[in-house]
Amino acid sequence: MTKSARYGKYNPAEPVLHELPPLRYGAGAVPVRIAVRRTDDGTWRARLLFGEGEPDVAPATAEIFCAPNETDLWQAVRDLPEYHLCDIYRSLTE
């Protein structure tokens, strides 16, 4: 289950952070978050953030998730195997 960091008045163009299950990497666990937003044309986009740092300094991907609606975006996130997450994390940190 994800936790949302949505407070106050909701603006769909502003990214909303959701916590995903931690990534097992090496001997530890790496926190994983996803920043989800809706663009002006109605497309949903998201990027992954790794670690506990602030979103602007944490290792992060570009907006690699893109879907016509929020349901399809979350399905794409759920379909991403953990070994791909490991590869993405390793490519950002090594």
N, CA, C and O atoms as a Tinker XYZ file with bonds, in Angstrom:
   376  protein
     1  N      0.842000   -1.175000    0.000000    73     2
     2  CA     0.000000    0.000000    0.000000    64     1     3
     3  C      0.888000    1.239000    0.000000    63     2     4     5
     4  O      1.932000    1.255000    0.652000    81     3
     5  N      0.492000    2.248000   -0.707000    73     3     6
     6  CA     1.271000    3.475000   -0.773000    64     5     7
     7  C      0.694000    4.499000    0.180000    63     6     8     9
     8  O     -0.497000    4.492000    0.489000    81     7
     9  N      1.571000    5.383000    0.641000    73     7    10
    10  CA     1.125000    6.520000    1.441000    64     9    11
    11  C      1.322000    7.761000    0.602000    63    10    12    13
    12  O      2.353000    7.920000   -0.052000    81    11
    13  N      0.347000    8.633000    0.617000    73    11    14
    14  CA     0.395000    9.848000   -0.171000    64    13    15
    15  C      0.820000   11.014000    0.699000    63    14    16    17
    16  O      0.475000   11.084000    1.879000    81    15
    17  N      1.569000   11.926000    0.106000    73    15    18
    18  CA     1.992000   13.139000    0.799000    64    17    19
    19  C      1.228000   14.321000    0.230000    63    18    20    21
    20  O      1.836000   15.290000   -0.224000    81    19
    21  N     -0.077000   14.255000    0.248000    73    19    22
    22  CA    -0.921000   15.293000   -0.333000    64    21    23
    23  C     -1.564000   16.072000    0.807000    63    22    24    25
    24  O     -2.303000   15.503000    1.611000    81    23
    25  N     -1.288000   17.367000    0.879000    73    23    26
    26  CA    -1.828000   18.223000    1.930000    64    25    27
    27  C     -2.431000   19.472000    1.305000    63    26    28    29
    28  O     -1.986000   19.914000    0.246000    81    27
    29  N     -3.441000   20.041000    1.954000    73    27    30
    30  CA    -4.022000   21.295000    1.481000    64    29    31
    31  C     -4.771000   21.122000    0.183000    63    30    32    33
    32  O     -5.200000   20.019000   -0.154000    81    31
    33  N     -4.930000   22.211000   -0.546000    73    31    34
    34  CA    -5.665000   22.202000   -1.810000    64    33    35
    35  C     -4.863000   21.438000   -2.864000    63    34    36    37
    36  O     -3.667000   21.669000   -3.039000    81    35
    37  N     -5.529000   20.545000   -3.548000    73    35    38
    38  CA    -4.872000   19.673000   -4.526000    64    37    39
    39  C     -4.760000   20.348000   -5.886000    63    38    40    41
    40  O     -5.753000   20.826000   -6.434000    81    39
    41  N     -3.560000   20.384000   -6.420000    73    39    42
    42  CA    -3.295000   20.877000   -7.765000    64    41    43
    43  C     -2.699000   19.696000   -8.535000    63    42    44    45
    44  O     -1.563000   19.311000   -8.256000    81    43
    45  N     -3.428000   19.103000   -9.501000    73    43    46
    46  CA    -2.933000   17.902000  -10.169000    64    45    47
    47  C     -1.625000   18.096000  -10.935000    63    46    48    49
    48  O     -0.946000   17.115000  -11.239000    81    47
    49  N     -1.260000   19.331000  -11.252000    73    47    50
    50  CA    -0.001000   19.564000  -11.958000    64    49    51
    51  C      1.200000   19.505000  -11.005000    63    50    52    53
    52  O      2.335000   19.326000  -11.446000    81    51
    53  N      0.948000   19.653000   -9.707000    73    51    54
    54  CA     2.021000   19.551000   -8.718000    64    53    55
    55  C      2.270000   18.080000   -8.419000    63    54    56    57
    56  O      1.315000   17.345000   -8.170000    81    55
    57  N      3.522000   17.624000   -8.435000    73    55    58
    58  CA     3.796000   16.216000   -8.138000    64    57    59
    59  C      3.364000   15.846000   -6.721000    63    58    60    61
    60  O      3.555000   16.611000   -5.775000    81    59
    61  N      2.784000   14.671000   -6.599000    73    59    62
    62  CA     2.410000   14.118000   -5.309000    64    61    63
    63  C      3.320000   12.925000   -5.051000    63    62    64    65
    64  O      3.440000   12.038000   -5.895000    81    63
    65  N      3.962000   12.903000   -3.886000    73    63    66
    66  CA     4.857000   11.804000   -3.542000    64    65    67
    67  C      4.087000   10.672000   -2.889000    63    66    68    69
    68  O      3.257000   10.887000   -2.006000    81    67
    69  N      4.379000    9.466000   -3.341000    73    67    70
    70  CA     3.807000    8.258000   -2.760000    64    69    71
    71  C      4.961000    7.342000   -2.380000    63    70    72    73
    72  O      5.933000    7.217000   -3.124000    81    71
    73  N      4.854000    6.712000   -1.239000    73    71    74
    74  CA     5.862000    5.737000   -0.827000    64    73    75
    75  C      5.516000    4.386000   -1.422000    63    74    76    77
    76  O      4.368000    3.944000   -1.377000    81    75
    77  N      6.530000    3.736000   -1.981000    73    75    78
    78  CA     6.394000    2.386000   -2.498000    64    77    79
    79  C      7.134000    1.448000   -1.542000    63    78    80    81
    80  O      7.875000    1.916000   -0.677000    81    79
    81  N      6.950000    0.148000   -1.680000    73    79    82
    82  CA     7.718000   -0.774000   -0.835000    64    81    83
    83  C      9.218000   -0.559000   -1.049000    63    82    84    85
    84  O      9.651000   -0.291000   -2.170000    81    83
    85  N     10.009000   -0.674000    0.020000    73    83    86
    86  CA    11.454000   -0.474000   -0.129000    64    85    87
    87  C     12.070000   -1.516000   -1.057000    63    86    88    89
    88  O     11.568000   -2.630000   -1.207000    81    87
    89  N     13.158000   -1.115000   -1.663000    73    87    90
    90  CA    13.900000   -1.959000   -2.588000    64    89    91
    91  C     14.969000   -2.715000   -1.807000    63    90    92    93
    92  O     15.743000   -2.111000   -1.064000    81    91
    93  N     15.011000   -4.017000   -1.971000    73    91    94
    94  CA    16.094000   -4.798000   -1.355000    64    93    95
    95  C     17.309000   -4.662000   -2.259000    63    94    96    97
    96  O     17.289000   -5.080000   -3.417000    81    95
    97  N     18.365000   -4.074000   -1.715000    73    95    98
    98  CA    19.563000   -3.845000   -2.521000    64    97    99
    99  C     20.775000   -4.088000   -1.646000    63    98   100   101
   100  O     20.923000   -3.464000   -0.596000    81    99
   101  N     21.641000   -4.992000   -2.074000    73    99   102
   102  CA    22.799000   -5.328000   -1.268000    64   101   103
   103  C     22.345000   -5.921000    0.052000    63   102   104   105
   104  O     21.508000   -6.823000    0.085000    81   103
   105  N     22.901000   -5.410000    1.137000    73   103   106
   106  CA    22.568000   -5.919000    2.470000    64   105   107
   107  C     21.446000   -5.116000    3.131000    63   106   108   109
   108  O     21.065000   -5.407000    4.265000    81   107
   109  N     20.920000   -4.118000    2.438000    73   107   110
   110  CA    19.924000   -3.260000    3.080000    64   109   111
   111  C     18.689000   -3.036000    2.231000    63   110   112   113
   112  O     18.466000   -3.676000    1.203000    81   111
   113  N     17.902000   -2.096000    2.714000    73   111   114
   114  CA    16.677000   -1.708000    2.016000    64   113   115
   115  C     16.761000   -0.225000    1.666000    63   114   116   117
   116  O     17.190000    0.591000    2.482000    81   115
   117  N     16.352000    0.110000    0.461000    73   115   118
   118  CA    16.380000    1.488000   -0.020000    64   117   119
   119  C     14.938000    1.983000   -0.131000    63   118   120   121
   120  O     14.129000    1.357000   -0.817000    81   119
   121  N     14.602000    3.093000    0.528000    73   119   122
   122  CA    13.259000    3.649000    0.359000    64   121   123
   123  C     13.029000    4.055000   -1.101000    63   122   124   125
   124  O     13.922000    4.586000   -1.761000    81   123
   125  N     11.821000    3.796000   -1.584000    73   123   126
   126  CA    11.455000    4.154000   -2.957000    64   125   127
   127  C     10.178000    4.989000   -2.890000    63   126   128   129
   128  O      9.207000    4.632000   -2.224000    81   127
   129  N     10.216000    6.101000   -3.598000    73   127   130
   130  CA     9.030000    6.961000   -3.711000    64   129   131
   131  C      8.769000    7.211000   -5.182000    63   130   132   133
   132  O      9.644000    7.025000   -6.027000    81   131
   133  N      7.563000    7.630000   -5.470000    73   131   134
   134  CA     7.207000    7.985000   -6.832000    64   133   135
   135  C      6.508000    9.336000   -6.789000    63   134   136   137
   136  O      5.607000    9.561000   -5.981000    81   135
   137  N      6.937000   10.227000   -7.670000    73   135   138
   138  CA     6.329000   11.557000   -7.792000    64   137   139
   139  C      5.393000   11.521000   -8.996000    63   138   140   141
   140  O      5.838000   11.387000  -10.136000    81   139
   141  N      4.097000   11.641000   -8.733000    73   139   142
   142  CA     3.066000   11.525000   -9.766000    64   141   143
   143  C      2.436000   12.894000  -10.010000    63   142   144   145
   144  O      2.140000   13.628000   -9.067000    81   143
   145  N      2.233000   13.229000  -11.285000    73   143   146
   146  CA     1.564000   14.489000  -11.613000    64   145   147
   147  C      0.764000   14.329000  -12.895000    63   146   148   149
   148  O      1.000000   13.413000  -13.683000    81   147
   149  N     -0.184000   15.233000  -13.090000    73   147   150
   150  CA    -0.958000   15.274000  -14.332000    64   149   151
   151  C     -0.542000   16.534000  -15.087000    63   150   152   153
   152  O     -0.508000   17.623000  -14.516000    81   151
   153  N     -0.233000   16.382000  -16.356000    73   151   154
   154  CA     0.192000   17.523000  -17.169000    64   153   155
   155  C     -1.027000   18.287000  -17.660000    63   154   156   157
   156  O     -2.161000   17.834000  -17.504000    81   155
   157  N     -0.785000   19.447000  -18.254000    73   155   158
   158  CA    -1.877000   20.292000  -18.751000    64   157   159
   159  C     -2.736000   19.594000  -19.805000    63   158   160   161
   160  O     -3.924000   19.892000  -19.933000    81   159
   161  N     -2.141000   18.668000  -20.560000    73   159   162
   162  CA    -2.920000   17.964000  -21.592000    64   161   163
   163  C     -3.649000   16.737000  -21.047000    63   162   164   165
   164  O     -4.274000   16.002000  -21.812000    81   163
   165  N     -3.578000   16.508000  -19.730000    73   163   166
   166  CA    -4.288000   15.402000  -19.101000    64   165   167
   167  C     -3.500000   14.123000  -18.969000    63   166   168   169
   168  O     -3.996000   13.149000  -18.402000    81   167
   169  N     -2.275000   14.101000  -19.484000    73   167   170
   170  CA    -1.420000   12.919000  -19.378000    64   169   171
   171  C     -0.873000   12.809000  -17.959000    63   170   172   173
   172  O     -0.545000   13.814000  -17.328000    81   171
   173  N     -0.780000   11.586000  -17.469000    73   171   174
   174  CA    -0.205000   11.330000  -16.149000    64   173   175
   175  C      1.238000   10.910000  -16.324000    63   174   176   177
   176  O      1.551000   10.065000  -17.163000    81   175
   177  N      2.127000   11.509000  -15.521000    73   175   178
   178  CA     3.563000   11.228000  -15.596000    64   177   179
   179  C      4.100000   10.994000  -14.192000    63   178   180   181
   180  O      3.563000   11.503000  -13.209000    81   179
   181  N      5.180000   10.207000  -14.122000    73   179   182
   182  CA     5.764000    9.935000  -12.809000    64   181   183
   183  C      7.245000    9.622000  -12.944000    63   182   184   185
   184  O      7.719000    9.149000  -13.977000    81   183
   185  N      7.954000    9.903000  -11.862000    73   183   186
   186  CA     9.378000    9.565000  -11.792000    64   185   187
   187  C      9.641000    8.888000  -10.453000    63   186   188   189
   188  O      8.927000    9.120000   -9.477000    81   187
   189  N     10.659000    8.063000  -10.417000    73   187   190
   190  CA    11.036000    7.352000   -9.205000    64   189   191
   191  C     12.102000    8.122000   -8.455000    63   190   192   193
   192  O     12.992000    8.717000   -9.062000    81   191
   193  N     12.011000    8.111000   -7.133000    73   191   194
   194  CA    13.013000    8.716000   -6.268000    64   193   195
   195  C     13.482000    7.645000   -5.287000    63   194   196   197
   196  O     12.675000    6.894000   -4.740000    81   195
   197  N     14.781000    7.586000   -5.073000    73   195   198
   198  CA    15.361000    6.570000   -4.203000    64   197   199
   199  C     16.003000    7.227000   -2.993000    63   198   200   201
   200  O     16.604000    8.295000   -3.110000    81   199
   201  N     15.882000    6.605000   -1.846000    73   199   202
   202  CA    16.461000    7.135000   -0.619000    64   201   203
   203  C     15.491000    8.057000    0.089000    63   202   204   205
   204  O     14.356000    8.258000   -0.343000    81   203
   205  N     15.974000    8.616000    1.196000    73   203   206
   206  CA    15.119000    9.445000    2.035000    64   205   207
   207  C     15.350000   10.936000    1.860000    63   206   208   209
   208  O     14.741000   11.739000    2.567000    81   207
   209  N     16.214000   11.320000    0.938000    73   207   210
   210  CA    16.526000   12.734000    0.760000    64   209   211
   211  C     15.375000   13.528000    0.177000    63   210   212   213
   212  O     14.367000   12.969000   -0.254000    81   211
   213  N     15.539000   14.818000    0.171000    73   211   214
   214  CA    14.551000   15.711000   -0.429000    64   213   215
   215  C     14.411000   15.377000   -1.914000    63   214   216   217
   216  O     15.385000   14.971000   -2.548000    81   215
   217  N     13.220000   15.541000   -2.471000    73   215   218
   218  CA    13.006000   15.187000   -3.879000    64   217   219
   219  C     13.966000   15.859000   -4.857000    63   218   220   221
   220  O     14.292000   15.277000   -5.892000    81   219
   221  N     14.422000   17.063000   -4.551000    73   219   222
   222  CA    15.317000   17.749000   -5.486000    64   221   223
   223  C     16.763000   17.296000   -5.378000    63   222   224   225
   224  O     17.578000   17.682000   -6.216000    81   223
   225  N     17.121000   16.476000   -4.362000    73   223   226
   226  CA    18.493000   15.994000   -4.233000    64   225   227
   227  C     18.606000   14.473000   -4.197000    63   226   228   229
   228  O     19.710000   13.942000   -4.317000    81   227
   229  N     17.502000   13.763000   -4.037000    73   227   230
   230  CA    17.517000   12.301000   -4.012000    64   229   231
   231  C     17.812000   11.771000   -5.410000    63   230   232   233
   232  O     17.426000   12.388000   -6.402000    81   231
   233  N     18.503000   10.616000   -5.495000    73   231   234
   234  CA    18.668000   10.003000   -6.813000    64   233   235
   235  C     17.286000    9.760000   -7.417000    63   234   236   237
   236  O     16.414000    9.174000   -6.774000    81   235
   237  N     17.093000   10.211000   -8.652000    73   235   238
   238  CA    15.762000   10.121000   -9.270000    64   237   239
   239  C     15.883000    9.889000  -10.766000    63   238   240   241
   240  O     16.884000   10.240000  -11.391000    81   239
   241  N     14.851000    9.297000  -11.318000    73   239   242
   242  CA    14.770000    9.106000  -12.762000    64   241   243
   243  C     14.116000   10.331000  -13.392000    63   242   244   245
   244  O     13.624000   11.223000  -12.700000    81   243
   245  N     14.124000   10.350000  -14.693000    73   243   246
   246  CA    13.268000   11.290000  -15.424000    64   245   247
   247  C     11.844000   10.758000  -15.281000    63   246   248   249
   248  O     11.632000    9.754000  -14.600000    81   247
   249  N     10.886000   11.397000  -15.894000    73   247   250
   250  CA     9.504000   10.908000  -15.840000    64   249   251
   251  C      9.370000    9.706000  -16.785000    63   250   252   253
   252  O      8.926000    9.838000  -17.926000    81   251
   253  N      9.761000    8.545000  -16.285000    73   251   254
   254  CA     9.785000    7.336000  -17.114000    64   253   255
   255  C      8.421000    6.673000  -17.238000    63   254   256   257
   256  O      8.231000    5.800000  -18.085000    81   255
   257  N      7.477000    7.076000  -16.406000    73   255   258
   258  CA     6.121000    6.542000  -16.503000    64   257   259
   259  C      5.233000    7.599000  -17.146000    63   258   260   261
   260  O      5.270000    8.770000  -16.770000    81   259
   261  N      4.440000    7.174000  -18.113000    73   259   262
   262  CA     3.541000    8.081000  -18.817000    64   261   263
   263  C      2.310000    7.282000  -19.221000    63   262   264   265
   264  O      2.426000    6.197000  -19.790000    81   263
   265  N      1.132000    7.820000  -18.926000    73   263   266
   266  CA    -0.103000    7.112000  -19.248000    64   265   267
   267  C     -1.234000    8.109000  -19.479000    63   266   268   269
   268  O     -1.170000    9.243000  -19.004000    81   267
   269  N     -2.263000    7.694000  -20.203000    73   267   270
   270  CA    -3.381000    8.597000  -20.475000    64   269   271
   271  C     -4.271000    8.833000  -19.266000    63   270   272   273
   272  O     -5.043000    9.792000  -19.242000    81   271
   273  N     -4.172000    7.959000  -18.251000    73   271   274
   274  CA    -4.977000    8.139000  -17.040000    64   273   275
   275  C     -4.217000    7.592000  -15.836000    63   274   276   277
   276  O     -3.235000    6.866000  -15.987000    81   275
   277  N     -4.675000    7.943000  -14.656000    73   275   278
   278  CA    -3.972000    7.563000  -13.431000    64   277   279
   279  C     -3.991000    6.051000  -13.214000    63   278   280   281
   280  O     -3.015000    5.487000  -12.720000    81   279
   281  N     -5.074000    5.402000  -13.572000    73   279   282
   282  CA    -5.174000    3.950000  -13.404000    64   281   283
   283  C     -4.104000    3.233000  -14.219000    63   282   284   285
   284  O     -3.440000    2.329000  -13.712000    81   283
   285  N     -3.936000    3.625000  -15.467000    73   283   286
   286  CA    -2.924000    2.999000  -16.323000    64   285   287
   287  C     -1.518000    3.287000  -15.816000    63   286   288   289
   288  O     -0.640000    2.429000  -15.907000    81   287
   289  N     -1.296000    4.480000  -15.287000    73   287   290
   290  CA     0.020000    4.807000  -14.744000    64   289   291
   291  C      0.351000    3.880000  -13.578000    63   290   292   293
   292  O      1.449000    3.326000  -13.524000    81   291
   293  N     -0.582000    3.707000  -12.649000    73   291   294
   294  CA    -0.324000    2.835000  -11.496000    64   293   295
   295  C     -0.154000    1.384000  -11.921000    63   294   296   297
   296  O      0.605000    0.647000  -11.292000    81   295
   297  N     -0.836000    0.963000  -12.962000    73   295   298
   298  CA    -0.654000   -0.401000  -13.463000    64   297   299
   299  C      0.769000   -0.574000  -13.978000    63   298   300   301
   300  O      1.390000   -1.608000  -13.735000    81   299
   301  N      1.289000    0.417000  -14.680000    73   299   302
   302  CA     2.665000    0.357000  -15.170000    64   301   303
   303  C      3.651000    0.285000  -14.010000    63   302   304   305
   304  O      4.644000   -0.439000  -14.087000    81   303
   305  N      3.390000    1.020000  -12.944000    73   303   306
   306  CA     4.261000    0.984000  -11.765000    64   305   307
   307  C      4.220000   -0.406000  -11.139000    63   306   308   309
   308  O      5.263000   -0.966000  -10.803000    81   307
   309  N      3.028000   -0.960000  -10.982000    73   307   310
   310  CA     2.894000   -2.296000  -10.384000    64   309   311
   311  C      3.543000   -3.373000  -11.246000    63   310   312   313
   312  O      4.028000   -4.373000  -10.717000    81   311
   313  N      3.560000   -3.184000  -12.560000    73   311   314
   314  CA     4.125000   -4.182000  -13.467000    64   313   315
   315  C      5.654000   -4.152000  -13.537000    63   314   316   317
   316  O      6.256000   -5.050000  -14.126000    81   315
   317  N      6.285000   -3.145000  -12.952000    73   315   318
   318  CA     7.747000   -3.036000  -13.010000    64   317   319
   319  C      8.376000   -4.027000  -12.033000    63   318   320   321
   320  O      8.200000   -3.883000  -10.823000    81   319
   321  N      9.101000   -5.025000  -12.527000    73   319   322
   322  CA     9.701000   -6.015000  -11.627000    64   321   323
   323  C     10.796000   -5.391000  -10.755000    63   322   324   325
   324  O     11.433000   -4.410000  -11.139000    81   323
   325  N     10.997000   -5.980000   -9.578000    73   323   326
   326  CA    11.983000   -5.442000   -8.642000    64   325   327
   327  C     13.389000   -5.441000   -9.237000    63   326   328   329
   328  O     14.174000   -4.537000   -8.949000    81   327
   329  N     13.720000   -6.430000  -10.056000    73   327   330
   330  CA    15.073000   -6.443000  -10.617000    64   329   331
   331  C     15.290000   -5.247000  -11.541000    63   330   332   333
   332  O     16.420000   -4.774000  -11.663000    81   331
   333  N     14.242000   -4.744000  -12.196000    73   331   334
   334  CA    14.385000   -3.528000  -13.003000    64   333   335
   335  C     14.607000   -2.321000  -12.096000    63   334   336   337
   336  O     15.405000   -1.439000  -12.413000    81   335
   337  N     13.896000   -2.284000  -10.965000    73   335   338
   338  CA    14.126000   -1.203000   -9.997000    64   337   339
   339  C     15.569000   -1.215000   -9.509000    63   338   340   341
   340  O     16.190000   -0.162000   -9.369000    81   339
   341  N     16.102000   -2.408000   -9.251000    73   339   342
   342  CA    17.510000   -2.525000   -8.827000    64   341   343
   343  C     18.442000   -1.971000   -9.892000    63   342   344   345
   344  O     19.380000   -1.236000   -9.579000    81   343
   345  N     18.191000   -2.317000  -11.139000    73   343   346
   346  CA    19.024000   -1.821000  -12.245000    64   345   347
   347  C     18.939000   -0.297000  -12.362000    63   346   348   349
   348  O     19.949000    0.373000  -12.577000    81   347
   349  N     17.735000    0.240000  -12.219000    73   347   350
   350  CA    17.567000    1.692000  -12.290000    64   349   351
   351  C     18.314000    2.352000  -11.150000    63   350   352   353
   352  O     19.036000    3.326000  -11.360000    81   351
   353  N     18.146000    1.831000   -9.943000    73   351   354
   354  CA    18.828000    2.398000   -8.771000    64   353   355
   355  C     20.343000    2.342000   -8.960000    63   354   356   357
   356  O     21.035000    3.330000   -8.719000    81   355
   357  N     20.858000    1.194000   -9.389000    73   355   358
   358  CA    22.299000    1.047000   -9.590000    64   357   359
   359  C     22.800000    2.039000  -10.639000    63   358   360   361
   360  O     23.875000    2.617000  -10.478000    81   359
   361  N     22.025000    2.243000  -11.720000    73   359   362
   362  CA    22.476000    3.170000  -12.767000    64   361   363
   363  C     22.515000    4.621000  -12.260000    63   362   364   365
   364  O     23.276000    5.438000  -12.779000    81   363
   365  N     21.714000    4.933000  -11.270000    73   363   366
   366  CA    21.694000    6.301000  -10.722000    64   365   367
   367  C     22.743000    6.532000   -9.651000    63   366   368   369
   368  O     23.121000    7.676000   -9.400000    81   367
   369  N     23.220000    5.476000   -9.016000    73   367   370
   370  CA    24.094000    5.660000   -7.848000    64   369   371
   371  C     25.520000    5.161000   -8.053000    63   370   372   373
   372  O     26.387000    5.465000   -7.234000    81   371
   373  N     25.789000    4.420000   -9.095000    73   371   374
   374  CA    27.161000    3.905000   -9.287000    64   373   375
   375  C     27.855000    4.607000  -10.421000    63   374   376
   376  O     29.010000    4.303000  -10.722000    81   375
